Amino acid sequence: MSARMLPVPDGLDGMRVDAGLAKLLGLSRTVVAELAESGEIYLDGKLAGKSDRLTAGGLLEVTLPDPASAIEVVAEPVEGMKILHDDDDIVVISKPVGVAVHPSPGWTGPTVVGGLAAVGLRIATSGAAERQGVVHRLDAGTTGVMVVAKSEHAYTVLKRAFKERTVDKGYHAIVQGHPDPTRGTIDAPIDRHPRHDYKFAVVQGGRPSVTHYEVVEAFRAASLAQIKLETGRTHQIRVHFSALKHPCVGDLTYGADPVLARKLGLSRQWLHAKTLAFAHPADGRWVEFESEYPDDLANALRILQDEN
């Protein structure tokens, strides 16, 4: 990866980040949009979205992938990855823990894209080479349901649906303590953490982020919450509940209690993408998919229920 700092020329004033940077660097708008989504573009020190506007004289910081070290997709079977649905346009999977969605610099573990290639599934060729067909992501440490586009048409339709927030994304999380109120909305902007680059945080001037939640079961030291995401920022649920002082159980990165995590046998956050519903790209009919809790989360939940 190489970082470049570029002043915004007068001629690009008011232009969208993706269009302006594409002109400036001779890249396609798709590539620039992917960089923005990955958090690789800053404008005057603030994380820039692809549709943000450029200001003449502003300073752009862009981290570009090294062309010499193009990331390769390795077809490798992924243990525990279940295919929930497969047709000509989409494949819906239940992603296990410890699996990234696509290859990236520094990641040596299994990937969803590699796992699909290993079982002979052809996916859309839209998107950067290493993340073709990928229309949304889950953290490597988050399990659950996700969709990958197989046809170019499905890629275009689903990308737009996620962008326009017409996809219904339902998560379950066990958070520490008892959120008050038990049903509410967290509306707080998120950006990279000011001091720790690997984390995100609620930051003034960050990207708008909205999380709706409802506590469905309360335990002595924790609560099971049903969550609907209106936006889809990196680590959004983890950051929002940490900011409320109710981090996801087991999420040591965002301030969870290590003693409770050990007691429940958790080595990652208790967070699961439970349901996913959207208009099918082929004919517009509403489809819904659900993923069961994996063993580590189910066991932790059982321990909490037994204590009640």
N, C-alpha and C positions, 0 to 999 in steps of 0.2 A: 504494500500500500504506500502511496506517496501523497503528501499534503501539499496543496498549492494555495497561495494567497493572491487574490486578484481584485484590483479596484474595479468598481462598476463604471463603465464608460457612459458618457452623456447619452449616447445613442440608444442605450438599453433602459433608460429611466422609465419607470412605470410598467416595464414588461414583466410577465410572470417568470419566476425563477427557472422553471423547466425550459421555457422557450429561450430566455436570455442566455442561460448557461450553455444550452445546446449550441447557440450561435458562437458564443465566446470560445468554447473548447472544441467545436467541430464534432460533437457527439450527437446521438439521436436523443429526442425528447424522452423516449422510453427509458434510456439508460440514466439520464439525469433524474427522472422521476423515481427510479429504483434507488438511486443514491440518496435522494431526499427522504424516501420512506425508511431507509436504513440509518438515518441520522448522520449522514456524512457531509451535509452542507450547512454551514453557518453563515449568517449575514449580520455583520456588525456584532459578532460575539453571541448571537442568539440562533438557536436551531431554526432552520428555514424549511418550510413546507414547499412542495413543488408549485403550489398556486399563489404563494406569497409574491408580493411585488418588489421589484428591484428599485433602489434609489441611487441616482447618479452620485458617484463619489463614495458610495458605501463599500465596505470591505467584505469580500467573499472568501471563506475558507472552505476548500473542497478536498476531501480525501478520495483519491482515485485508486482503483485496483491496479496492481502492477500487471501490464499486459503479458509480461514474460512468465508470470505465475498464474495463468488462467486456471480457474478452479474446475476440477473434473468431477463429473458425477460417476460414482462407482456403483455398479449394480451389485447390491449386497443384501441378502435376506435380512429382514428385521424381525427379531424374535418378539412375539406378542402383538405385532401389528395386525389388526383384524380389518378385513374389508366388509363394510356394512352394506354397501350398495355399489353396483357397477353397471353402467350402460354406455352407449356410444358417446355421450357428452361429458359425463362426470364419473368420478370414483369417490366414494365417501368412506373414510377410514376411521378407526379408533386408534389414536396414537398412544403408544406406551411411553413410560417415563425414560429419560436419558436418550431420546431420539430428537435430533434437530429436523426441521422441515426440509432444509436444503443445505448443501455444503457451503462453508464460509471459511475465511482465513483463520487458521488456528483450531478449527473443529476437526477432530479425528474420529469421532464416533459415527454411529449409523445415522442415516437420514431417510425421511419419508420418500423423497424422490428416488433415492437409490433402492429402497425397498420395493417400490412399485416397478422399477426397471427390472429387478431381480425376478419378479413373478410374470414378467413379459407384458406389462401393461404400457401401452403407448399413451403418452400425455401430450397436451398442446405444446407447440414449439414457441409460443409467445413468451416474452419475458427474457431476462438475462439467462445465458446458457445453463447456469447451475441451478436456476430456480424456475425452469420452464413449467407452465401449467399451474404455478402456485398463485392463488388469489388471496390467501390470508395465511397467518402463521399462528402457531402456539409455541411458547417457550419450550426448550428442551426438557425442563423440569415440570412442565404442565402436561397432563394427559387429557385425552378426550377426543371428541368428534371434530373432524375437519373435512373439507371438500377440496378436491384437486380437479382442474379442468382437463378433459381429454381432447376436446375439439377446440379449434380456434374460436368458433362462434361462442362456445361456452365460456372461454377465457374472457372474451370481451364483455359478455353479458354479466358474468359474476363479478368481474373487477368493478364494473359500474355499480352493481347492486351493493357491494361492500362500501364503495365510496359514498353512495347516496343513502346508506344506512337503511336499506330495505330488507336486510338479512336479519333474522331473529336469532341472536346468540345468547344461549342460556348456560350459565355456569353454576356450579355448587362450590362453596368454600366453607371450611370451618375456620372461624376467626376467634381469636382470644377474647375472653370477656363477653360482655353483653351489650351490643350496640343499642344506643338510645337516641332516637326512637327505634323501634324494632322494624320499622318499614320506612324507607326514605330514599333520597337521591343525593349522591355526592357529585357536586359540580365544582371541580377544582382543576386548574390548568396544570399540565405535566410537561416537564422538559428534563434534559439530562441533569443529574445531580451536580450542584456547583463545585463539589470537592472530589467526588468519587465517580470516575468516568464510566464504571461498569454498572452504575445504578441510575435510577430515575427518581424524580421527586416532584412534589407540588411546588411549582415555582411561578412567581408573579410574571405575567407576560408569556407563559408557556403555551402549549397547544391546548385548545379547549377539550375537556375530557369529562364525560358524564357517565356515571354508574348508578343504576337503580338496584336496590336490594330489599329483601324481606327475610327476616329471621323465621325459619320454619321449625326449628327445634332448639331448645336451650338446654345446656348441660351445666355442671357446676362451674367449670372454668372457661367454657367456650360456647359458641353458638354456630349452628349450621344455617348458612344463609343461601338463599336462592338469588341469583344475580342476573340482571339483563344489562348488556352493554349497549350504550347508544353510540359511543365512539370506540375506536379500537387501538388505543395507544400501547406502546411497548410497556409491559409490566403494569398495565392500568389498574387492575383489581388489587394487586399486591401493594402498589403505591398508595392508592386511595384509602385502603383499610389501615395501612401503616400510619397514614396521616391522621386518621381518627383515633389512633392509639389502640386499634384492634387488628394487629397484623394477622395474616393467615397463619394458622398453627403450623409450626415446622419451618417457617420462612425466616431463617436466621439472617439472611441478607437484609431484610427489612424489619428487624427488631423483635422477632419472635423469641419466646422463652426456650432456651435449649433444654432445660430440665423437663418441661412438658413434652417437647419433641421426642426426647429419649424415652420417656414413659410410654408414649404412643407408638414407638418404633418407627418414627418418621425421619427420613434423611432428606426431605424436600418439603415444599409448601403443600398444604392440603387444599388443592385447587384442581377442579376438573371441569372440562368443557362438556357439559351434560347433554345439551340439545343444540341442534342447528336446523333452522327452517328457512326456506327461500323459494322463490318462483323458479321452477325448473327451466333452464335455458332453452330447452327444446320446444316446449309448448306453453310455458307460463303457469302450469298447474303448481299449486303450493305443495311442497314436499317437506317432511319433517323426519329427522334422524336423531337417534338417542344412543349414548354410549354408557355402559355400566361402569360402576366404580372399579378400578383395579384393586388387587389384593391389599396393597399397603394402605390405601385410603379406607377401604372397607373394614380392615382390622382396627385401624385407629378409631373409626366411628363406633365400632362395636364396643371398644374399651370405654369410650365416653358414655355410651348408652347404658352399659352394665353398671357404671358408677352412680347413675341417677337414682 
